[in-house]
């Protein structure tokens, strides 16, 4: 006599039978469409024509419980709810699966035997992970993503101090330490990840989050902890039908998505580093913070990115991935937890149309620095969006507004440098006192200081200003009258300032500045690595 199957095994068998039945049912509905089945350890997805049908596996693991019908329905409906926030064009509805285990149907009038999430399909080559592997991921993609996520984060209400779902609260430090414990205990942990190294990273995680605890608590009180996405790696980001958006948010544990908004974007920042696209990582984070103005949160960026790298390393290990993939994330976590090294302050000097923003953006990409734009911060101080034009007589460009803008740039620069981050301040800096304030700040904080002087012929300056105004896509509101005023009042660099300065002539196409910028950054790196 055969012993009865264990309930978990019986449920797994029934799940596979039901999936096979659904495949037959879908194939009969449209025999022309090819079908495929994709399985993970927690879900099964049937790909049929333009749609995908997702079922939860009836499993109970340490971190989730889909073992009951009610739980599977609940988490599919949660998946629909949280993903329609960022990808309503993909996530359609949750429907019952009725019929028998061998002859199931989606919909129908019978008692539900399971539940399925209906989604629209997209081509995998539009995923950021695929684009990165193919060398196709570009600055425009990460900039569009940054705008998408900034709008998403703005739309979210703050999460209260009470843990969601009645679960005991956890923070990034606890999640990171748990990941380290799981890595340490795994029998297939690569030799390159020694117990000594694990202990060192554990100490660093503990120390760096302990040091930042007051800021972490302050940001929760200020409302920066929200019901975010929670899993913004490159495989969950896509360009589809001309739009860039995130999908597949974490549904099974609300604590993993009820996080600081900086922790959310730190995942993408880390993953871009992991695939060798560091300049795009910085372009992404600068675009996001340009939209949000959340510069104070960037103090936590490397801490959260280190935590994300540890989670990725753990997932690779637990899913049987190769040692090289694990070690790449492990080394990145070890690097990120140390935080940024040898910060430098760079300021631009130049007239409107001289290419300051192009140079500053390229420098920030190449250096791994935060890009502060006076045009953007001036408008932020007055409640305007970057591309919003001020009303006549608003005083946006008066003496008082300009002084406030430079004071704000100084405050932000001090915060960022104090956190070890390099900063590129993109402003005209035509007055000596404006430049001296930044030089003195760098000296006080004992960081490197450089002045990049951007120049171009007057005819080129005028042409660029007119072109920019006509396009209406830049934060700068400079006109030919502003240029003429700047030319009259600019103060030349002193001999002392010349010692920190390098000139970048921008008479040609601005796209040609990439090589000079790379050489400049390489020269600074060489200076920093030379013995004193």
Phi, psi and omega per residue, in radians:
X1 nan 2.280 -3.097
X2 -1.377 2.306 3.123
X3 -1.188 2.521 3.118
X4 -1.112 2.539 -3.126
X5 -1.184 2.573 3.039
X6 -1.043 2.493 -3.096
X7 -0.928 -0.712 -3.142
X8 -1.135 -0.713 3.121
X9 -1.179 -0.707 3.108
X10 -1.086 -0.706 3.121
X11 -1.144 -0.707 3.123
X12 -1.121 -0.724 3.119
X13 -1.115 -0.772 3.123
X14 -1.088 -0.667 3.112
X15 -1.051 -0.833 -3.124
X16 -1.136 -0.667 3.091
X17 -1.109 -0.730 -3.128
X18 -1.161 -0.716 3.100
X19 -1.066 -0.796 3.121
X20 -1.059 -0.690 3.111
X21 -1.153 -0.692 3.109
X22 -1.150 -0.654 3.088
X23 -1.057 -0.773 3.115
X24 -1.110 -0.736 -3.117
X25 -1.123 -0.776 3.128
X26 -1.171 -0.673 3.124
X27 -1.128 -0.675 3.128
X28 -1.192 -0.575 -3.132
X29 -1.163 -0.587 3.116
X30 -2.642 1.526 -3.075
X31 -1.099 -0.290 -3.100
X32 -1.325 -0.401 -3.047
X33 -1.521 2.211 3.057
X34 -1.229 2.503 3.136
X35 -2.012 2.649 3.056
X36 -2.554 2.703 3.126
X37 -2.155 2.244 3.117
X38 -2.013 2.212 -3.093
X39 -2.049 2.401 2.902
X40 -2.113 -3.115 -3.125
X41 -1.284 -0.177 -3.124
X42 -2.188 -0.196 -3.078
X43 -2.505 2.792 2.965
X44 -2.253 2.299 -3.126
X45 -2.125 2.207 3.062
X46 -1.755 2.137 3.127
X47 -1.716 2.069 -3.071
X48 -2.423 1.819 -3.140
X49 1.067 -2.271 -3.096
X50 -1.442 -0.008 -3.043
X51 -2.091 2.786 3.019
X52 -2.216 2.475 -3.113
X53 -2.124 2.049 -3.034
X54 -1.924 2.241 3.045
X55 -2.057 2.524 3.020
X56 -1.440 2.377 3.040
X57 -1.258 2.528 -3.131
X58 -1.386 1.221 -3.056
X59 -2.091 2.701 3.004
X60 -2.201 2.005 -3.132
X61 -2.057 3.103 -3.114
X62 -1.122 -0.474 -3.026
X63 -1.953 0.004 3.105
X64 -2.780 2.831 3.123
X65 -2.453 1.816 3.068
X66 -1.942 0.374 -2.962
X67 -1.264 -0.425 -3.110
X68 -1.842 2.719 3.121
X69 -1.054 -0.722 -3.125
X70 -1.140 -0.655 3.109
X71 -1.170 -0.711 3.141
X72 -1.127 -0.707 3.094
X73 -1.122 -0.799 -3.116
X74 -1.008 -0.837 -3.052
X75 -1.305 -0.478 3.004
X76 -1.186 -0.687 3.108
X77 -1.212 -0.603 3.025
X78 -1.117 -0.757 3.124
X79 -1.046 -0.740 3.086
X80 -1.089 -0.832 -3.085
X81 -1.071 -0.893 -3.014
X82 -1.298 -0.465 -3.129
X83 -1.511 -0.388 3.042
X84 -1.197 -0.256 3.070
X85 -1.174 -0.622 -3.098
X86 -1.939 -0.410 -3.056
X87 -2.415 1.030 -3.138
X88 -1.111 -0.400 3.137
X89 -1.270 -0.279 3.141
X90 -1.732 -0.707 -2.968
X91 -1.647 2.032 -2.981
X92 -1.698 -1.107 -3.089
X93 -2.961 2.986 3.023
X94 -1.943 2.268 -3.095
X95 -2.222 2.668 3.103
X96 -1.333 2.649 2.963
X97 -1.862 2.057 -3.112
X98 -2.015 -2.998 -3.103
X99 1.502 -2.926 -3.139
X100 -1.567 2.985 -3.126
X101 -1.115 -0.533 -3.140
X102 -1.620 -0.353 -3.127
X103 -2.292 1.113 -3.123
X104 -1.407 2.766 3.015
X105 -2.394 2.695 3.065
X106 -1.622 2.122 -3.006
X107 1.650 -2.495 3.140
X108 1.468 3.014 -3.037
X109 -1.786 -0.077 -3.079
X110 -1.344 -3.128 3.105
X111 -1.225 2.303 3.132
X112 -1.083 2.277 3.039
X113 -1.749 -0.334 3.078
X114 -2.887 -3.112 -3.123
X115 -2.359 2.637 -3.090
X116 -2.387 2.455 3.071
X117 -1.706 2.152 3.105
X118 -1.640 2.318 -3.131
X119 -2.385 2.736 2.965
X120 -1.436 2.535 3.110
X121 -1.554 2.730 2.981
X122 -2.450 2.808 -3.136
X123 -1.265 2.365 -3.094
X124 -1.099 -0.422 -3.111
X125 -1.247 -0.104 3.034
X126 -1.542 -0.171 3.085
X127 -1.185 2.505 -3.135
X128 -1.034 -0.617 3.135
X129 -1.087 -0.764 3.114
X130 -1.168 -0.730 3.131
X131 -1.104 -0.676 3.121
X132 -1.130 -0.779 3.132
X133 -1.085 -0.605 -3.111
X134 -1.498 -0.012 -3.118
X135 1.274 0.417 -3.050
X136 -1.848 -0.152 -3.123
X137 -1.264 2.248 -3.026
X138 -2.166 2.959 3.133
X139 -1.017 -0.681 -3.114
X140 -1.070 -0.542 -3.142
X141 -1.213 -0.829 -3.108
X142 -1.268 -0.518 3.061
X143 -1.175 -0.719 3.083
X144 -1.121 -0.702 3.091
X145 -1.076 -0.756 -3.138
X146 -1.034 -0.749 3.100
X147 -1.124 -0.718 3.110
X148 -1.063 -0.825 -3.095
X149 -1.255 -0.622 3.107
X150 -1.082 -0.771 3.105
X151 -1.130 -0.703 3.098
X152 -1.057 -0.865 -3.111
X153 -1.114 -0.649 3.105
X154 -1.110 -0.517 -3.069
X155 -1.350 -0.173 -2.994
X156 -1.614 2.466 3.054
X157 -1.416 2.606 3.066
X158 -1.064 2.581 3.065
X159 -1.571 2.373 3.141
X160 -1.234 2.975 -3.127
X161 -1.137 -0.415 -3.135
X162 -1.221 2.348 -3.131
X163 -1.154 2.386 -3.138
X164 -1.187 2.561 3.046
X165 1.244 0.162 3.133
X166 1.287 0.183 3.138
X167 -1.465 2.658 3.092
X168 -1.103 2.344 -3.074
X169 -1.159 2.602 3.052
X170 -2.441 2.616 3.049
X171 -2.016 3.122 -3.075
X172 -1.057 -0.616 3.123
X173 -1.047 -0.819 -3.127
X174 -1.130 -0.746 3.108
X175 -1.074 -0.723 -3.133
X176 -1.130 -0.766 -3.137
X177 -1.146 -0.655 3.071
X178 -1.111 -0.691 3.094
X179 -1.082 -0.719 3.103
X180 -1.095 -0.704 3.106
X181 -1.069 -0.759 -3.129
X182 -1.168 -0.664 3.095
X183 -1.133 -0.793 -3.107
X184 -1.073 -0.625 -3.064
X185 -1.474 -0.164 -3.023
X186 -1.312 2.284 -3.082
X187 -1.185 -0.359 -3.110
X188 -1.802 0.331 3.096
X189 -1.049 2.224 -3.118
X190 -1.073 2.653 -3.120
X191 -1.092 -0.508 -3.132
X192 -1.117 -0.250 3.096
X193 -1.879 1.450 -3.040
X194 -1.371 2.870 3.089
X195 -1.100 -0.603 3.092
X196 -1.113 -0.757 3.121
X197 -1.155 -0.699 3.079
X198 -1.034 -0.754 3.134
X199 -1.127 -0.684 -3.136
X200 -1.152 -0.760 3.124
X201 -1.175 -0.652 3.108
X202 -1.062 -0.790 3.112
X203 -1.074 -0.747 -3.110
X204 -1.130 -0.747 3.099
X205 -1.064 -0.822 -3.114
X206 -1.064 -0.800 -3.094
X207 -1.172 -0.811 -3.027
X208 -1.208 -0.623 3.100
X209 -1.338 -0.554 3.055
X210 -1.109 -0.745 3.112
X211 -1.070 -0.580 -3.061
X212 -1.672 0.082 -2.998
X213 -1.035 -0.683 -3.133
X214 -1.088 -0.716 3.113
X215 -1.192 -0.710 3.097
X216 -1.008 -0.819 -3.140
X217 -1.155 -0.706 3.142
X218 -1.082 -0.736 -3.119
X219 -1.191 -0.600 3.038
X220 -1.094 -0.791 -3.141
X221 -1.107 -0.527 -3.128
X222 -1.475 -0.065 3.052
X223 1.645 0.272 -3.136
X224 -1.474 -0.158 3.028
X225 -1.560 2.080 -3.056
X226 -2.418 2.967 3.097
X227 -1.396 1.512 -3.019
X228 -1.496 -2.785 3.114
X229 -1.457 -0.934 3.027
X230 1.651 -0.213 -3.035
X231 -2.576 0.908 -2.998
X232 -1.488 0.863 3.003
X233 -1.421 2.976 -2.979
X234 -1.128 -0.424 3.114
X235 -1.274 -0.216 3.139
X236 -1.925 0.376 3.112
X237 -2.220 2.461 -3.023
X238 -2.574 2.596 2.896
X239 -1.857 2.060 -3.057
X240 -2.491 2.221 3.133
X241 0.901 0.745 3.062
X242 1.424 0.010 3.141
X243 -2.047 2.626 3.047
X244 -1.964 2.296 -3.135
X245 -2.776 2.909 3.110
X246 -1.738 2.627 3.067
X247 -2.504 3.102 3.067
X248 0.990 0.881 3.044
X249 -1.164 2.800 -3.127
X250 -1.304 2.100 -3.128
X251 -1.842 -0.389 -2.912
X252 -1.458 -0.214 3.089
X253 -2.608 1.871 -3.060
X254 -1.050 -0.436 -3.126
X255 -1.135 -0.455 -3.110
X256 -1.393 -0.237 3.082
X257 -1.999 -0.266 3.072
X258 -1.528 1.453 -2.922
X259 -2.417 2.976 3.013
X260 -1.108 2.421 -3.123
X261 -1.031 -0.536 3.112
X262 -1.205 -0.598 3.054
X263 -1.097 -0.615 3.126
X264 -1.088 -0.921 -3.089
X265 -1.309 -0.349 3.110
X266 -1.093 -0.462 3.115
X267 -1.123 -0.837 3.123
X268 -1.126 -0.757 3.101
X269 -0.970 -0.805 3.137
X270 -1.158 -0.771 -3.052
X271 -1.173 -0.580 3.052
X272 -1.145 -0.674 3.007
X273 -1.043 -0.771 -3.039
X274 -1.092 -0.527 -3.141
X275 -1.686 0.265 3.052
X276 1.396 0.344 -3.119
X277 -1.966 0.968 -3.092
X278 -1.059 -0.745 3.091
X279 -1.008 -0.676 3.104
X280 -1.220 -0.530 3.069
X281 -1.064 -0.772 3.140
X282 -1.278 -0.624 3.065
X283 -1.069 -0.725 3.124
X284 -1.091 -0.876 -3.047
X285 -1.198 -0.599 3.095
X286 -1.204 -0.647 3.090
X287 -1.162 -0.724 -3.140
X288 -1.121 -0.832 -3.092
X289 -1.262 -0.446 3.025
X290 -1.095 -0.639 3.088
X291 -1.296 -0.708 -2.972
X292 -1.644 -0.500 -3.044
X293 1.254 0.245 -3.066
X294 -1.498 1.039 -3.114
X295 -1.195 -0.587 3.130
X296 -1.057 -0.578 3.127
X297 -1.198 -0.391 -3.116
X298 -1.168 -0.279 3.035
X299 -1.016 -0.499 -3.110
X300 -1.669 -0.021 -2.978
X301 -0.987 -0.898 -3.075
X302 -1.206 -0.561 3.084
X303 -1.091 -0.865 -3.132
X304 -1.170 -0.621 3.118
X305 -1.144 -0.654 3.087
X306 -1.103 -0.768 3.082
X307 -1.021 -0.759 -3.140
X308 -1.123 -0.675 3.117
X309 -1.144 -0.657 3.092
X310 -1.124 -0.715 3.115
X311 -1.099 -0.746 3.130
X312 -1.121 -0.707 3.107
X313 -1.079 -0.778 3.139
X314 -1.078 -0.781 -3.111
X315 -1.097 -0.717 3.092
X316 -1.043 -0.772 -3.107
X317 -1.151 -0.822 -3.080
X318 -1.212 -0.454 -3.126
X319 -1.617 0.143 3.081
X320 1.379 0.353 3.120
X321 -1.178 2.940 -3.065
X322 -1.330 2.812 -3.059
X323 -1.118 -0.620 -3.110
X324 -1.101 -0.744 3.125
X325 -1.124 -0.744 3.095
X326 -1.052 -0.849 -3.064
X327 -1.128 -0.563 3.110
X328 -1.082 -0.804 3.109
X329 -1.224 -0.630 3.141
X330 -1.115 -0.801 3.132
X331 -1.134 -0.667 3.118
X332 -1.132 -0.733 3.088
X333 -1.058 -0.741 3.138
X334 -1.112 -0.616 3.112
X335 -1.276 -0.817 -3.063
X336 -1.159 -0.613 -3.091
X337 -1.174 -0.401 3.064
X338 -1.293 -0.304 -3.133
X339 1.428 2.983 3.139
X340 -1.131 2.597 -3.083
X341 -2.016 2.591 3.037
X342 0.832 1.172 3.139
X343 -1.150 2.686 3.123
X344 -2.392 2.514 3.033
X345 -1.858 2.197 3.090
X346 -2.138 2.289 3.020
X347 -2.070 2.597 3.052
X348 -1.678 2.705 3.002
X349 -2.352 2.276 3.119
X350 2.922 2.799 3.122
X351 -1.355 2.874 3.073
X352 -1.050 2.370 -3.140
X353 1.515 0.042 -3.101
X354 -1.497 0.014 3.090
X355 1.572 0.338 -3.100
X356 -1.022 -0.815 -3.083
X357 -1.170 -0.653 3.096
X358 -1.097 -0.784 3.126
X359 -1.162 -0.789 -3.102
X360 -1.088 -0.744 3.125
X361 -1.094 -0.795 3.134
X362 -1.123 -0.667 3.097
X363 -1.116 -0.788 -3.135
X364 -1.074 -0.718 3.086
X365 -1.042 -0.855 -3.009
X366 -1.298 -0.630 -3.107
X367 -1.402 -0.508 -2.902
X368 1.360 1.121 -3.022
X369 -2.360 2.820 3.045
X370 -1.524 2.324 -3.083
X371 -1.767 1.979 3.092
X372 -1.808 2.125 -3.126
X373 -1.875 2.161 3.115
X374 -1.088 -0.648 -3.138
X375 -1.045 -0.696 -3.116
X376 -1.298 -0.809 -3.078
X377 -1.236 -0.554 3.058
X378 -1.044 -0.806 -3.134
X379 -1.216 -0.644 3.134
X380 -1.069 -0.677 3.117
X381 -1.080 -0.427 -3.122
X382 -1.859 0.270 3.069
X383 1.274 0.375 -3.132
X384 -1.844 2.602 3.010
X385 -1.345 2.741 -3.057
X386 -0.917 -0.702 -3.070
X387 -1.683 0.107 3.140
X388 -1.438 2.310 -3.117
X389 -1.533 2.370 3.138
X390 -1.277 2.680 3.069
X391 -1.318 2.675 3.105
X392 -1.040 2.394 3.128
X393 1.359 0.233 -3.113
X394 -1.276 -0.306 -3.107
X395 1.310 0.256 -3.070
X396 -1.087 -0.506 -3.091
X397 -2.003 0.363 3.060
X398 -1.328 3.031 -3.095
X399 -1.051 -0.788 -3.111
X400 -1.107 -0.775 -3.139
X401 -1.126 -0.645 3.127
X402 -1.172 -0.736 3.111
X403 -1.098 -0.727 3.099
X404 -1.095 -0.680 -3.129
X405 -1.120 -0.825 -3.138
X406 -1.164 -0.596 3.073
X407 -1.130 -0.711 3.116
X408 -1.139 -0.738 3.091
X409 -1.042 -0.678 3.112
X410 -1.138 -0.737 3.124
X411 -1.092 -0.816 -3.135
X412 -1.114 -0.725 -3.140
X413 -1.079 -0.742 3.137
X414 -1.093 -0.757 3.121
X415 -1.061 -0.809 -3.066
X416 -1.232 -0.768 3.094
X417 -1.107 -0.664 3.119
X418 -1.083 -0.435 3.087
X419 -1.565 0.072 3.114
X420 1.547 0.091 -3.120
X421 -1.541 2.416 3.000
X422 -1.292 2.656 -3.064
X423 -2.376 2.368 2.977
X424 -1.989 2.021 -3.130
X425 -1.727 2.008 -3.055
X426 -1.721 1.670 3.135
X427 -2.652 2.953 -3.091
X428 -1.230 -0.691 -3.130
X429 0.812 0.907 -3.111
X430 -1.412 -0.329 -3.117
X431 -1.753 2.511 -3.131
X432 -1.111 -0.678 -3.092
X433 -1.146 -0.568 3.079
X434 -1.147 -0.747 3.136
X435 -1.216 -0.692 -3.098
X436 -1.132 -0.625 3.116
X437 -1.052 -0.698 3.129
X438 -1.270 -0.688 3.119
X439 -1.104 -0.734 3.141
X440 -1.139 -0.653 3.102
X441 -1.096 -0.789 3.126
X442 -1.080 -0.709 3.140
X443 -1.148 -0.727 -3.127
X444 -1.126 -0.632 -3.129
X445 -1.590 -0.025 3.090
X446 0.999 0.887 3.077
X447 -2.110 2.799 3.101
X448 -1.087 2.618 -3.108
X449 -2.403 2.314 3.119
X450 -2.469 2.609 3.056
X451 -2.046 2.186 3.090
X452 -1.902 1.965 -3.100
X453 -1.634 2.059 -3.124
X454 -1.751 2.226 -3.090
X455 -2.275 2.717 3.032
X456 -2.861 2.761 3.095
X457 -1.151 2.632 -3.085
X458 -0.975 -0.729 -3.140
X459 -1.063 -0.653 3.120
X460 -1.214 -0.723 3.098
X461 -1.017 -0.822 -3.109
X462 -1.112 -0.743 -3.125
X463 -1.101 -0.727 -3.131
X464 -1.173 -0.710 3.139
X465 -1.080 -0.801 3.139
X466 -1.118 -0.722 3.123
X467 -1.109 -0.715 -3.120
X468 -1.162 -0.736 3.129
X469 -1.133 -0.684 -3.139
X470 -1.159 -0.681 -3.129
X471 -1.236 -0.640 3.110
X472 1.144 0.468 -3.079
X473 -1.996 0.185 -3.099
X474 -2.105 2.705 -3.128
X475 -1.247 -0.353 -3.099
X476 -1.265 2.388 3.070
X477 -1.898 0.204 -3.043
X478 -1.039 2.442 3.095
X479 -2.067 3.085 3.089
X480 -1.115 -0.547 3.094
X481 -1.168 -0.703 3.086
X482 -1.087 -0.752 3.118
X483 -1.040 -0.788 -3.131
X484 -1.079 -0.710 3.100
X485 -1.118 -0.765 3.135
X486 -1.038 -0.713 -3.114
X487 -1.133 -0.517 -3.141
X488 -1.373 -0.593 -2.974
X489 -1.797 -0.148 -3.071
X490 -1.081 2.464 -3.138
X491 -1.908 2.207 -3.078
X492 -1.144 2.750 3.097
X493 -1.162 2.472 3.057
X494 -1.345 2.892 3.071
X495 -0.977 -0.674 3.101
X496 -1.104 -0.741 3.127
X497 -1.136 -0.632 3.137
X498 -1.027 -0.499 3.127
X499 -1.167 -0.361 3.112
X500 -1.774 -0.048 -2.891
X501 -1.787 2.660 2.977
X502 -2.422 2.430 -3.117
X503 -1.712 2.394 3.039
X504 -2.109 1.916 3.140
X505 -1.428 2.214 -3.022
X506 -2.080 0.760 -3.131
X507 -1.362 -0.396 3.139
X508 -1.554 -2.899 3.077
X509 -1.116 2.412 -3.077
X510 -1.111 -0.420 3.119
X511 -1.118 -0.355 -3.101
X512 -1.376 0.023 -3.073
X513 -1.442 -0.154 -3.038
X514 -1.043 -0.826 -3.097
X515 -1.149 -0.815 3.076
X516 -1.018 -0.660 3.130
X517 -1.143 -0.765 3.124
X518 -1.070 -0.715 3.127
X519 -1.135 -0.660 3.140
X520 -1.117 -0.810 3.140
X521 -1.134 -0.689 3.111
X522 -1.091 -0.681 3.131
X523 -1.152 -0.719 3.099
X524 -1.117 -0.732 3.125
X525 -1.072 -0.672 3.126
X526 -1.148 -0.722 3.100
X527 -1.046 -0.757 -3.078
X528 -1.200 -0.530 -3.108
X529 -1.520 -0.183 3.139
X530 -1.328 2.525 3.112
X531 -1.138 2.546 -3.115
X532 -1.199 nan nan
